[in-house]
Amino acid sequence: MSDLKAQVLEALRTVDDPDLHRNIVDLNMVKVVDIDAVGNVAATVELTTPACPMKQRIHDDCVAAVRRVAGVGEIKITMTAQVTRGGVPEGKNAIPGVRNIIAVGSGKGGVGKTTTAVNLAIALSRMGARVGLLDADIYGPNVPGLVGLGSGIENRPRVEQGKIIPLEAHGLHVLSMGVLVAEDQPMIWRGPMLHGVVKQLLFDVAWGDKDYLVIDLPPGTGDVPLSMSQMIPITGAVVVTTPQNVALQDVRKGIMMFRQVGIPLLGIVENMSYYLCPKCGHRDEIFDNGGGRATALEMDVPFLGEVPLNGDLRRASDIGIPAASNDASEFAAIYKGLAQAVAQRVSVLNAAAGPKPFAIIQGG
């Protein structure tokens, strides 16, 4: 069977990862190849993320390639995933156990940044990734309400061995200032105090092993995003905007901020992109449409997709059951697509930044 195995591996060498533009054997994504006495082939291919949008294509390409080998019987290709990680630049500290940090920001408030961050995190989790969600909007922490944790110290997390244990909701580990202080207590803090609390939320928390830590940043270009850019290796940023000019003016500033502090742009999401009447199907572009896509093209940033304005989406957020957590919701598919696009971009950035973390293991 050794000759047949060599032929199967050579056939798999014709299958490229569409994002990394190299064949899956040279990328060491082929983990196991087993061939039994009658020529049945069982192979395992390890993707760079469970949210890979090319999963089915790679699977089908593998089956087609192996089928062309003479003497092969039945073919079983098992797809697994191991999320890659980026490097840690000098002067920054990795968060123990966290492979990738995804910052979600916006140039201004009111564009649906937190809703996007929450649903992005849930969509990644539901596709099999291990995900944490940090609400870094110190002055206006809204994540607890959106994931059904309420707000205020009645949901305060416990502390074990000097580390804060995140709360759990919708398959996520979640932490927010909203569950560390009283509900109506304002955070009247200046820059140095913000820097200190951000550091605690990052490093004094038992995040555990996480493929992605999604961080909901406060709007604008203030102290918190700047502090984080100095402390931790942020893999990339997602920028949320609405289509109208006033929002797009601010989103350009946000993009330039991320570029100036060396954080790659994962892409732009256009939220409240249009309103589709649930009764008649009429589409109304209340805040205009297409501005996010045009800005992405203008500033050479990937465009991740559109999210419509909808009452069901708002109601789901208000009751703490985000749309991405409900497979029956039409929005679950939208956020799944956004999550796949983000995960795809993270994998490409990691592949470009450093060595591949794979090692081929060939079966008997």
VOVO-872771 format. One record per residue (C-alpha): residue number from 1; residue in three letters; y, z, x. Coordinates in steps of 0.05 Angstrom, whole numbers, plus 5000, padded with zeros to 4 digits. Example, Ala and Ser with C-alpha at 12.3 -4.5 7.8 and 13.67 -1.06 7.14 Angstrom:
2
{num: 1; residuo: ALA; Y: 4910; Z: 5156; X: 5246}
{num: 2; residuo: SER; Y: 4979; Z: 5143; X: 5273}
***
This chain:
364
{num: 1; residuo: MET; Y: 5000; Z: 5000; X: 5000}
{num: 2; residuo: SER; Y: 5047; Z: 5006; X: 5060}
{num: 3; residuo: ASP; Y: 5062; Z: 4932; X: 5060}
{num: 4; residuo: LEU; Y: 5076; Z: 4933; X: 4985}
{num: 5; residuo: LYS; Y: 5122; Z: 4993; X: 4994}
{num: 6; residuo: ALA; Y: 5160; Z: 4956; X: 5048}
{num: 7; residuo: GLN; Y: 5168; Z: 4896; X: 5001}
{num: 8; residuo: VAL; Y: 5192; Z: 4941; X: 4945}
{num: 9; residuo: LEU; Y: 5244; Z: 4974; X: 4990}
{num: 10; residuo: GLU; Y: 5267; Z: 4906; X: 5014}
{num: 11; residuo: ALA; Y: 5274; Z: 4884; X: 4941}
{num: 12; residuo: LEU; Y: 5315; Z: 4946; X: 4925}
{num: 13; residuo: ARG; Y: 5360; Z: 4928; X: 4984}
{num: 14; residuo: THR; Y: 5385; Z: 4870; X: 4941}
{num: 15; residuo: VAL; Y: 5413; Z: 4919; X: 4890}
{num: 16; residuo: ASP; Y: 5485; Z: 4938; X: 4902}
{num: 17; residuo: ASP; Y: 5524; Z: 4998; X: 4877}
{num: 18; residuo: PRO; Y: 5579; Z: 4960; X: 4839}
{num: 19; residuo: ASP; Y: 5632; Z: 5011; X: 4859}
{num: 20; residuo: LEU; Y: 5614; Z: 5023; X: 4932}
{num: 21; residuo: HIS; Y: 5596; Z: 4949; X: 4945}
{num: 22; residuo: ARG; Y: 5536; Z: 4966; X: 4988}
{num: 23; residuo: ASN; Y: 5462; Z: 4963; X: 4973}
{num: 24; residuo: ILE; Y: 5429; Z: 5025; X: 4947}
{num: 25; residuo: VAL; Y: 5379; Z: 5030; X: 5004}
{num: 26; residuo: ASP; Y: 5432; Z: 5029; X: 5059}
{num: 27; residuo: LEU; Y: 5470; Z: 5081; X: 5017}
{num: 28; residuo: ASN; Y: 5407; Z: 5124; X: 5018}
{num: 29; residuo: MET; Y: 5409; Z: 5127; X: 4942}
{num: 30; residuo: VAL; Y: 5335; Z: 5110; X: 4939}
{num: 31; residuo: LYS; Y: 5303; Z: 5179; X: 4945}
{num: 32; residuo: VAL; Y: 5229; Z: 5167; X: 4930}
{num: 33; residuo: VAL; Y: 5183; Z: 5106; X: 4926}
{num: 34; residuo: ASP; Y: 5112; Z: 5119; X: 4903}
{num: 35; residuo: ILE; Y: 5060; Z: 5064; X: 4894}
{num: 36; residuo: ASP; Y: 4991; Z: 5080; X: 4866}
{num: 37; residuo: ALA; Y: 4925; Z: 5045; X: 4880}
{num: 38; residuo: VAL; Y: 4936; Z: 4991; X: 4827}
{num: 39; residuo: GLY; Y: 5008; Z: 4975; X: 4847}
{num: 40; residuo: ASN; Y: 5047; Z: 5015; X: 4796}
{num: 41; residuo: VAL; Y: 5115; Z: 5033; X: 4825}
{num: 42; residuo: ALA; Y: 5153; Z: 5098; X: 4812}
{num: 43; residuo: ALA; Y: 5220; Z: 5104; X: 4846}
{num: 44; residuo: THR; Y: 5278; Z: 5153; X: 4842}
{num: 45; residuo: VAL; Y: 5350; Z: 5130; X: 4851}
{num: 46; residuo: GLU; Y: 5403; Z: 5183; X: 4861}
{num: 47; residuo: LEU; Y: 5473; Z: 5167; X: 4836}
{num: 48; residuo: THR; Y: 5537; Z: 5198; X: 4861}
{num: 49; residuo: THR; Y: 5553; Z: 5229; X: 4793}
{num: 50; residuo: PRO; Y: 5517; Z: 5241; X: 4727}
{num: 51; residuo: ALA; Y: 5577; Z: 5209; X: 4694}
{num: 52; residuo: CYS; Y: 5566; Z: 5142; X: 4729}
{num: 53; residuo: PRO; Y: 5587; Z: 5086; X: 4681}
{num: 54; residuo: MET; Y: 5542; Z: 5038; X: 4720}
{num: 55; residuo: LYS; Y: 5479; Z: 5078; X: 4711}
{num: 56; residuo: GLN; Y: 5444; Z: 5030; X: 4663}
{num: 57; residuo: ARG; Y: 5465; Z: 4969; X: 4703}
{num: 58; residuo: ILE; Y: 5437; Z: 4998; X: 4768}
{num: 59; residuo: HIS; Y: 5372; Z: 5018; X: 4733}
{num: 60; residuo: ASP; Y: 5363; Z: 4949; X: 4703}
{num: 61; residuo: ASP; Y: 5379; Z: 4915; X: 4769}
{num: 62; residuo: CYS; Y: 5327; Z: 4958; X: 4804}
{num: 63; residuo: VAL; Y: 5273; Z: 4941; X: 4753}
{num: 64; residuo: ALA; Y: 5290; Z: 4866; X: 4758}
{num: 65; residuo: ALA; Y: 5288; Z: 4868; X: 4834}
{num: 66; residuo: VAL; Y: 5221; Z: 4904; X: 4839}
{num: 67; residuo: ARG; Y: 5190; Z: 4859; X: 4786}
{num: 68; residuo: ARG; Y: 5200; Z: 4800; X: 4832}
{num: 69; residuo: VAL; Y: 5152; Z: 4831; X: 4883}
{num: 70; residuo: ALA; Y: 5082; Z: 4802; X: 4879}
{num: 71; residuo: GLY; Y: 5027; Z: 4853; X: 4865}
{num: 72; residuo: VAL; Y: 5071; Z: 4903; X: 4829}
{num: 73; residuo: GLY; Y: 5044; Z: 4932; X: 4764}
{num: 74; residuo: GLU; Y: 5084; Z: 4979; X: 4719}
{num: 75; residuo: ILE; Y: 5153; Z: 4999; X: 4742}
{num: 76; residuo: LYS; Y: 5187; Z: 5066; X: 4729}
{num: 77; residuo: ILE; Y: 5256; Z: 5079; X: 4757}
{num: 78; residuo: THR; Y: 5282; Z: 5150; X: 4749}
{num: 79; residuo: MET; Y: 5357; Z: 5160; X: 4754}
{num: 80; residuo: THR; Y: 5382; Z: 5226; X: 4781}
{num: 81; residuo: ALA; Y: 5450; Z: 5247; X: 4807}
{num: 82; residuo: GLN; Y: 5480; Z: 5289; X: 4863}
{num: 83; residuo: VAL; Y: 5556; Z: 5293; X: 4860}
{num: 84; residuo: THR; Y: 5589; Z: 5276; X: 4926}
{num: 85; residuo: ARG; Y: 5644; Z: 5317; X: 4957}
{num: 86; residuo: GLY; Y: 5707; Z: 5300; X: 4995}
{num: 87; residuo: GLY; Y: 5729; Z: 5327; X: 5061}
{num: 88; residuo: VAL; Y: 5774; Z: 5387; X: 5074}
{num: 89; residuo: PRO; Y: 5838; Z: 5367; X: 5112}
{num: 90; residuo: GLU; Y: 5863; Z: 5413; X: 5166}
{num: 91; residuo: GLY; Y: 5906; Z: 5469; X: 5140}
{num: 92; residuo: LYS; Y: 5872; Z: 5472; X: 5072}
{num: 93; residuo: ASN; Y: 5815; Z: 5516; X: 5047}
{num: 94; residuo: ALA; Y: 5757; Z: 5494; X: 5004}
{num: 95; residuo: ILE; Y: 5740; Z: 5536; X: 4943}
{num: 96; residuo: PRO; Y: 5670; Z: 5562; X: 4956}
{num: 97; residuo: GLY; Y: 5618; Z: 5522; X: 4916}
{num: 98; residuo: VAL; Y: 5668; Z: 5471; X: 4888}
{num: 99; residuo: ARG; Y: 5654; Z: 5399; X: 4907}
{num: 100; residuo: ASN; Y: 5714; Z: 5364; X: 4876}
{num: 101; residuo: ILE; Y: 5781; Z: 5387; X: 4848}
{num: 102; residuo: ILE; Y: 5813; Z: 5344; X: 4795}
{num: 103; residuo: ALA; Y: 5885; Z: 5360; X: 4778}
{num: 104; residuo: VAL; Y: 5912; Z: 5338; X: 4710}
{num: 105; residuo: GLY; Y: 5988; Z: 5333; X: 4709}
{num: 106; residuo: SER; Y: 6046; Z: 5302; X: 4672}
{num: 107; residuo: GLY; Y: 6118; Z: 5287; X: 4685}
{num: 108; residuo: LYS; Y: 6141; Z: 5325; X: 4623}
{num: 109; residuo: GLY; Y: 6113; Z: 5372; X: 4571}
{num: 110; residuo: GLY; Y: 6089; Z: 5352; X: 4502}
{num: 111; residuo: VAL; Y: 6048; Z: 5291; X: 4522}
{num: 112; residuo: GLY; Y: 5979; Z: 5322; X: 4510}
{num: 113; residuo: LYS; Y: 5963; Z: 5340; X: 4582}
{num: 114; residuo: THR; Y: 5924; Z: 5403; X: 4565}
{num: 115; residuo: THR; Y: 5885; Z: 5369; X: 4509}
{num: 116; residuo: THR; Y: 5867; Z: 5315; X: 4559}
{num: 117; residuo: ALA; Y: 5846; Z: 5364; X: 4613}
{num: 118; residuo: VAL; Y: 5802; Z: 5404; X: 4565}
{num: 119; residuo: ASN; Y: 5767; Z: 5343; X: 4535}
{num: 120; residuo: LEU; Y: 5758; Z: 5311; X: 4603}
{num: 121; residuo: ALA; Y: 5724; Z: 5374; X: 4629}
{num: 122; residuo: ILE; Y: 5679; Z: 5379; X: 4568}
{num: 123; residuo: ALA; Y: 5660; Z: 5305; X: 4572}
{num: 124; residuo: LEU; Y: 5640; Z: 5313; X: 4645}
{num: 125; residuo: SER; Y: 5599; Z: 5374; X: 4628}
{num: 126; residuo: ARG; Y: 5563; Z: 5340; X: 4570}
{num: 127; residuo: MET; Y: 5541; Z: 5284; X: 4616}
{num: 128; residuo: GLY; Y: 5507; Z: 5334; X: 4662}
{num: 129; residuo: ALA; Y: 5559; Z: 5357; X: 4712}
{num: 130; residuo: ARG; Y: 5574; Z: 5429; X: 4729}
{num: 131; residuo: VAL; Y: 5647; Z: 5439; X: 4711}
{num: 132; residuo: GLY; Y: 5700; Z: 5492; X: 4715}
{num: 133; residuo: LEU; Y: 5767; Z: 5491; X: 4680}
{num: 134; residuo: LEU; Y: 5827; Z: 5527; X: 4708}
{num: 135; residuo: ASP; Y: 5890; Z: 5534; X: 4667}
{num: 136; residuo: ALA; Y: 5945; Z: 5535; X: 4720}
{num: 137; residuo: ASP; Y: 6002; Z: 5530; X: 4670}
{num: 138; residuo: ILE; Y: 6024; Z: 5600; X: 4684}
{num: 139; residuo: TYR; Y: 6085; Z: 5600; X: 4637}
{num: 140; residuo: GLY; Y: 6050; Z: 5566; X: 4579}
{num: 141; residuo: PRO; Y: 5975; Z: 5576; X: 4582}
{num: 142; residuo: ASN; Y: 5944; Z: 5539; X: 4523}
{num: 143; residuo: VAL; Y: 5873; Z: 5527; X: 4547}
{num: 144; residuo: PRO; Y: 5842; Z: 5590; X: 4516}
{num: 145; residuo: GLY; Y: 5863; Z: 5570; X: 4446}
{num: 146; residuo: LEU; Y: 5839; Z: 5499; X: 4454}
{num: 147; residuo: VAL; Y: 5769; Z: 5521; X: 4475}
{num: 148; residuo: GLY; Y: 5762; Z: 5576; X: 4423}
{num: 149; residuo: LEU; Y: 5773; Z: 5636; X: 4468}
{num: 150; residuo: GLY; Y: 5836; Z: 5658; X: 4433}
{num: 151; residuo: SER; Y: 5889; Z: 5689; X: 4477}
{num: 152; residuo: GLY; Y: 5909; Z: 5758; X: 4502}
{num: 153; residuo: ILE; Y: 5871; Z: 5812; X: 4538}
{num: 154; residuo: GLU; Y: 5818; Z: 5821; X: 4484}
{num: 155; residuo: ASN; Y: 5781; Z: 5765; X: 4521}
{num: 156; residuo: ARG; Y: 5797; Z: 5791; X: 4590}
{num: 157; residuo: PRO; Y: 5742; Z: 5770; X: 4640}
{num: 158; residuo: ARG; Y: 5704; Z: 5823; X: 4678}
{num: 159; residuo: VAL; Y: 5709; Z: 5834; X: 4753}
{num: 160; residuo: GLU; Y: 5647; Z: 5840; X: 4797}
{num: 161; residuo: GLN; Y: 5649; Z: 5855; X: 4872}
{num: 162; residuo: GLY; Y: 5722; Z: 5839; X: 4875}
{num: 163; residuo: LYS; Y: 5716; Z: 5772; X: 4841}
{num: 164; residuo: ILE; Y: 5738; Z: 5751; X: 4771}
{num: 165; residuo: ILE; Y: 5681; Z: 5723; X: 4730}
{num: 166; residuo: PRO; Y: 5705; Z: 5663; X: 4689}
{num: 167; residuo: LEU; Y: 5693; Z: 5661; X: 4614}
{num: 168; residuo: GLU; Y: 5646; Z: 5610; X: 4584}
{num: 169; residuo: ALA; Y: 5662; Z: 5560; X: 4529}
{num: 170; residuo: HIS; Y: 5633; Z: 5492; X: 4510}
{num: 171; residuo: GLY; Y: 5590; Z: 5489; X: 4574}
{num: 172; residuo: LEU; Y: 5649; Z: 5505; X: 4619}
{num: 173; residuo: HIS; Y: 5670; Z: 5563; X: 4662}
{num: 174; residuo: VAL; Y: 5742; Z: 5576; X: 4642}
{num: 175; residuo: LEU; Y: 5799; Z: 5618; X: 4669}
{num: 176; residuo: SER; Y: 5872; Z: 5623; X: 4647}
{num: 177; residuo: MET; Y: 5930; Z: 5670; X: 4652}
{num: 178; residuo: GLY; Y: 5926; Z: 5669; X: 4576}
{num: 179; residuo: VAL; Y: 5866; Z: 5717; X: 4579}
{num: 180; residuo: LEU; Y: 5894; Z: 5760; X: 4635}
{num: 181; residuo: VAL; Y: 5958; Z: 5783; X: 4602}
{num: 182; residuo: ALA; Y: 5978; Z: 5805; X: 4532}
{num: 183; residuo: GLU; Y: 5988; Z: 5747; X: 4484}
{num: 184; residuo: ASP; Y: 6063; Z: 5753; X: 4476}
{num: 185; residuo: GLN; Y: 6078; Z: 5774; X: 4547}
{num: 186; residuo: PRO; Y: 6124; Z: 5723; X: 4582}
{num: 187; residuo: MET; Y: 6112; Z: 5706; X: 4655}
{num: 188; residuo: ILE; Y: 6182; Z: 5716; X: 4685}
{num: 189; residuo: TRP; Y: 6163; Z: 5700; X: 4757}
{num: 190; residuo: ARG; Y: 6197; Z: 5665; X: 4814}
{num: 191; residuo: GLY; Y: 6165; Z: 5617; X: 4864}
{num: 192; residuo: PRO; Y: 6135; Z: 5668; X: 4914}
{num: 193; residuo: MET; Y: 6101; Z: 5706; X: 4857}
{num: 194; residuo: LEU; Y: 6074; Z: 5641; X: 4828}
{num: 195; residuo: HIS; Y: 6045; Z: 5623; X: 4896}
{num: 196; residuo: GLY; Y: 6009; Z: 5689; X: 4899}
{num: 197; residuo: VAL; Y: 5978; Z: 5686; X: 4830}
{num: 198; residuo: VAL; Y: 5957; Z: 5613; X: 4839}
{num: 199; residuo: LYS; Y: 5921; Z: 5634; X: 4903}
{num: 200; residuo: GLN; Y: 5885; Z: 5689; X: 4866}
{num: 201; residuo: LEU; Y: 5863; Z: 5643; X: 4810}
{num: 202; residuo: LEU; Y: 5834; Z: 5596; X: 4861}
{num: 203; residuo: PHE; Y: 5801; Z: 5641; X: 4912}
{num: 204; residuo: ASP; Y: 5790; Z: 5708; X: 4877}
{num: 205; residuo: VAL; Y: 5747; Z: 5677; X: 4823}
{num: 206; residuo: ALA; Y: 5671; Z: 5669; X: 4825}
{num: 207; residuo: TRP; Y: 5671; Z: 5596; X: 4806}
{num: 208; residuo: GLY; Y: 5599; Z: 5586; X: 4830}
{num: 209; residuo: ASP; Y: 5570; Z: 5517; X: 4845}
{num: 210; residuo: LYS; Y: 5614; Z: 5465; X: 4811}
{num: 211; residuo: ASP; Y: 5613; Z: 5390; X: 4816}
{num: 212; residuo: TYR; Y: 5684; Z: 5387; X: 4788}
{num: 213; residuo: LEU; Y: 5738; Z: 5439; X: 4779}
{num: 214; residuo: VAL; Y: 5789; Z: 5410; X: 4730}
{num: 215; residuo: ILE; Y: 5858; Z: 5442; X: 4738}
{num: 216; residuo: ASP; Y: 5909; Z: 5437; X: 4681}
{num: 217; residuo: LEU; Y: 5975; Z: 5437; X: 4718}
{num: 218; residuo: PRO; Y: 6041; Z: 5457; X: 4687}
{num: 219; residuo: PRO; Y: 6085; Z: 5397; X: 4670}
{num: 220; residuo: GLY; Y: 6135; Z: 5370; X: 4720}
{num: 221; residuo: THR; Y: 6140; Z: 5375; X: 4795}
{num: 222; residuo: GLY; Y: 6152; Z: 5449; X: 4806}
{num: 223; residuo: ASP; Y: 6123; Z: 5506; X: 4847}
{num: 224; residuo: VAL; Y: 6051; Z: 5508; X: 4822}
{num: 225; residuo: PRO; Y: 6030; Z: 5436; X: 4838}
{num: 226; residuo: LEU; Y: 6066; Z: 5441; X: 4905}
{num: 227; residuo: SER; Y: 6031; Z: 5507; X: 4922}
{num: 228; residuo: MET; Y: 5963; Z: 5478; X: 4904}
{num: 229; residuo: SER; Y: 5974; Z: 5416; X: 4945}
{num: 230; residuo: GLN; Y: 5987; Z: 5461; X: 5005}
{num: 231; residuo: MET; Y: 5927; Z: 5507; X: 4994}
{num: 232; residuo: ILE; Y: 5868; Z: 5467; X: 4971}
{num: 233; residuo: PRO; Y: 5837; Z: 5397; X: 4981}
{num: 234; residuo: ILE; Y: 5852; Z: 5365; X: 4914}
{num: 235; residuo: THR; Y: 5806; Z: 5305; X: 4907}
{num: 236; residuo: GLY; Y: 5853; Z: 5268; X: 4860}
{num: 237; residuo: ALA; Y: 5902; Z: 5273; X: 4803}
{num: 238; residuo: VAL; Y: 5901; Z: 5247; X: 4732}
{num: 239; residuo: VAL; Y: 5970; Z: 5235; X: 4702}
{num: 240; residuo: VAL; Y: 5980; Z: 5238; X: 4627}
{num: 241; residuo: THR; Y: 6037; Z: 5203; X: 4591}
{num: 242; residuo: THR; Y: 6057; Z: 5177; X: 4524}
{num: 243; residuo: PRO; Y: 6081; Z: 5105; X: 4517}
{num: 244; residuo: GLN; Y: 6155; Z: 5114; X: 4506}
{num: 245; residuo: ASN; Y: 6206; Z: 5103; X: 4561}
{num: 246; residuo: VAL; Y: 6230; Z: 5176; X: 4565}
{num: 247; residuo: ALA; Y: 6159; Z: 5198; X: 4583}
{num: 248; residuo: LEU; Y: 6147; Z: 5140; X: 4631}
{num: 249; residuo: GLN; Y: 6210; Z: 5156; X: 4670}
{num: 250; residuo: ASP; Y: 6182; Z: 5226; X: 4684}
{num: 251; residuo: VAL; Y: 6111; Z: 5202; X: 4698}
{num: 252; residuo: ARG; Y: 6137; Z: 5159; X: 4754}
{num: 253; residuo: LYS; Y: 6167; Z: 5221; X: 4786}
{num: 254; residuo: GLY; Y: 6100; Z: 5256; X: 4778}
{num: 255; residuo: ILE; Y: 6064; Z: 5199; X: 4812}
{num: 256; residuo: MET; Y: 6113; Z: 5199; X: 4870}
{num: 257; residuo: MET; Y: 6105; Z: 5275; X: 4877}
{num: 258; residuo: PHE; Y: 6029; Z: 5268; X: 4884}
{num: 259; residuo: ARG; Y: 6038; Z: 5213; X: 4934}
{num: 260; residuo: GLN; Y: 6088; Z: 5252; X: 4975}
{num: 261; residuo: VAL; Y: 6040; Z: 5312; X: 4981}
{num: 262; residuo: GLY; Y: 5981; Z: 5267; X: 4997}
{num: 263; residuo: ILE; Y: 5941; Z: 5273; X: 4932}
{num: 264; residuo: PRO; Y: 5905; Z: 5209; X: 4911}
{num: 265; residuo: LEU; Y: 5918; Z: 5183; X: 4841}
{num: 266; residuo: LEU; Y: 5855; Z: 5178; X: 4799}
{num: 267; residuo: GLY; Y: 5893; Z: 5143; X: 4744}
{num: 268; residuo: ILE; Y: 5939; Z: 5145; X: 4684}
{num: 269; residuo: VAL; Y: 5919; Z: 5164; X: 4613}
{num: 270; residuo: GLU; Y: 5963; Z: 5139; X: 4556}
{num: 271; residuo: ASN; Y: 5960; Z: 5193; X: 4502}
{num: 272; residuo: MET; Y: 5986; Z: 5184; X: 4431}
{num: 273; residuo: SER; Y: 5979; Z: 5110; X: 4445}
{num: 274; residuo: TYR; Y: 5979; Z: 5089; X: 4372}
{num: 275; residuo: TYR; Y: 5965; Z: 5116; X: 4302}
{num: 276; residuo: LEU; Y: 5909; Z: 5086; X: 4262}
{num: 277; residuo: CYS; Y: 5913; Z: 5102; X: 4188}
{num: 278; residuo: PRO; Y: 5846; Z: 5132; X: 4166}
{num: 279; residuo: LYS; Y: 5854; Z: 5104; X: 4095}
{num: 280; residuo: CYS; Y: 5877; Z: 5033; X: 4105}
{num: 281; residuo: GLY; Y: 5864; Z: 5021; X: 4179}
{num: 282; residuo: HIS; Y: 5937; Z: 5001; X: 4192}
{num: 283; residuo: ARG; Y: 5957; Z: 5010; X: 4265}
{num: 284; residuo: ASP; Y: 6026; Z: 5039; X: 4277}
{num: 285; residuo: GLU; Y: 6052; Z: 5045; X: 4348}
{num: 286; residuo: ILE; Y: 6096; Z: 5105; X: 4335}
{num: 287; residuo: PHE; Y: 6115; Z: 5118; X: 4407}
{num: 288; residuo: ASP; Y: 6109; Z: 5045; X: 4428}
{num: 289; residuo: ASN; Y: 6046; Z: 5022; X: 4463}
{num: 290; residuo: GLY; Y: 6024; Z: 4996; X: 4531}
{num: 291; residuo: GLY; Y: 6076; Z: 5033; X: 4572}
{num: 292; residuo: GLY; Y: 6022; Z: 5072; X: 4609}
{num: 293; residuo: ARG; Y: 5984; Z: 5010; X: 4627}
{num: 294; residuo: ALA; Y: 6047; Z: 4974; X: 4650}
{num: 295; residuo: THR; Y: 6068; Z: 5034; X: 4692}
{num: 296; residuo: ALA; Y: 5999; Z: 5037; X: 4724}
{num: 297; residuo: LEU; Y: 6004; Z: 4964; X: 4742}
{num: 298; residuo: GLU; Y: 6075; Z: 4972; X: 4768}
{num: 299; residuo: MET; Y: 6057; Z: 5032; X: 4812}
{num: 300; residuo: ASP; Y: 5988; Z: 5008; X: 4833}
{num: 301; residuo: VAL; Y: 5951; Z: 5064; X: 4799}
{num: 302; residuo: PRO; Y: 5886; Z: 5056; X: 4759}
{num: 303; residuo: PHE; Y: 5894; Z: 5056; X: 4684}
{num: 304; residuo: LEU; Y: 5841; Z: 5101; X: 4653}
{num: 305; residuo: GLY; Y: 5850; Z: 5087; X: 4580}
{num: 306; residuo: GLU; Y: 5885; Z: 5101; X: 4514}
{num: 307; residuo: VAL; Y: 5878; Z: 5160; X: 4466}
{num: 308; residuo: PRO; Y: 5905; Z: 5149; X: 4396}
{num: 309; residuo: LEU; Y: 5948; Z: 5198; X: 4356}
{num: 310; residuo: ASN; Y: 5904; Z: 5229; X: 4302}
{num: 311; residuo: GLY; Y: 5905; Z: 5289; X: 4256}
{num: 312; residuo: ASP; Y: 5831; Z: 5304; X: 4266}
{num: 313; residuo: LEU; Y: 5841; Z: 5309; X: 4341}
{num: 314; residuo: ARG; Y: 5898; Z: 5358; X: 4331}
{num: 315; residuo: ARG; Y: 5859; Z: 5400; X: 4281}
{num: 316; residuo: ALA; Y: 5798; Z: 5403; X: 4326}
{num: 317; residuo: SER; Y: 5842; Z: 5430; X: 4382}
{num: 318; residuo: ASP; Y: 5876; Z: 5480; X: 4337}
{num: 319; residuo: ILE; Y: 5809; Z: 5512; X: 4316}
{num: 320; residuo: GLY; Y: 5781; Z: 5513; X: 4387}
{num: 321; residuo: ILE; Y: 5729; Z: 5459; X: 4378}
{num: 322; residuo: PRO; Y: 5753; Z: 5402; X: 4423}
{num: 323; residuo: ALA; Y: 5736; Z: 5332; X: 4402}
{num: 324; residuo: ALA; Y: 5694; Z: 5318; X: 4463}
{num: 325; residuo: SER; Y: 5646; Z: 5374; X: 4444}
{num: 326; residuo: ASN; Y: 5629; Z: 5340; X: 4377}
{num: 327; residuo: ASP; Y: 5585; Z: 5279; X: 4385}
{num: 328; residuo: ALA; Y: 5601; Z: 5259; X: 4313}
{num: 329; residuo: SER; Y: 5675; Z: 5253; X: 4331}
{num: 330; residuo: GLU; Y: 5700; Z: 5183; X: 4346}
{num: 331; residuo: PHE; Y: 5741; Z: 5215; X: 4402}
{num: 332; residuo: ALA; Y: 5679; Z: 5240; X: 4439}
{num: 333; residuo: ALA; Y: 5666; Z: 5168; X: 4460}
{num: 334; residuo: ILE; Y: 5738; Z: 5158; X: 4482}
{num: 335; residuo: TYR; Y: 5737; Z: 5220; X: 4526}
{num: 336; residuo: LYS; Y: 5669; Z: 5202; X: 4553}
{num: 337; residuo: GLY; Y: 5698; Z: 5136; X: 4576}
{num: 338; residuo: LEU; Y: 5756; Z: 5171; X: 4609}
{num: 339; residuo: ALA; Y: 5709; Z: 5220; X: 4643}
{num: 340; residuo: GLN; Y: 5665; Z: 5163; X: 4669}
{num: 341; residuo: ALA; Y: 5726; Z: 5128; X: 4697}
{num: 342; residuo: VAL; Y: 5750; Z: 5191; X: 4732}
{num: 343; residuo: ALA; Y: 5681; Z: 5207; X: 4760}
{num: 344; residuo: GLN; Y: 5674; Z: 5135; X: 4784}
{num: 345; residuo: ARG; Y: 5741; Z: 5139; X: 4820}
{num: 346; residuo: VAL; Y: 5723; Z: 5206; X: 4852}
{num: 347; residuo: SER; Y: 5657; Z: 5177; X: 4879}
{num: 348; residuo: VAL; Y: 5694; Z: 5117; X: 4909}
{num: 349; residuo: LEU; Y: 5746; Z: 5162; X: 4942}
{num: 350; residuo: ASN; Y: 5692; Z: 5207; X: 4971}
{num: 351; residuo: ALA; Y: 5652; Z: 5148; X: 4997}
{num: 352; residuo: ALA; Y: 5714; Z: 5121; X: 5032}
{num: 353; residuo: ALA; Y: 5732; Z: 5189; X: 5061}
{num: 354; residuo: GLY; Y: 5669; Z: 5210; X: 5096}
{num: 355; residuo: PRO; Y: 5595; Z: 5204; X: 5110}
{num: 356; residuo: LYS; Y: 5544; Z: 5197; X: 5054}
{num: 357; residuo: PRO; Y: 5507; Z: 5261; X: 5036}
{num: 358; residuo: PHE; Y: 5441; Z: 5226; X: 5021}
{num: 359; residuo: ALA; Y: 5375; Z: 5224; X: 5059}
{num: 360; residuo: ILE; Y: 5319; Z: 5177; X: 5040}
{num: 361; residuo: ILE; Y: 5254; Z: 5211; X: 5022}
{num: 362; residuo: GLN; Y: 5197; Z: 5161; X: 5013}
{num: 363; residuo: GLY; Y: 5136; Z: 5181; X: 4974}
{num: 364; residuo: GLY; Y: 5065; Z: 5163; X: 4991}
***
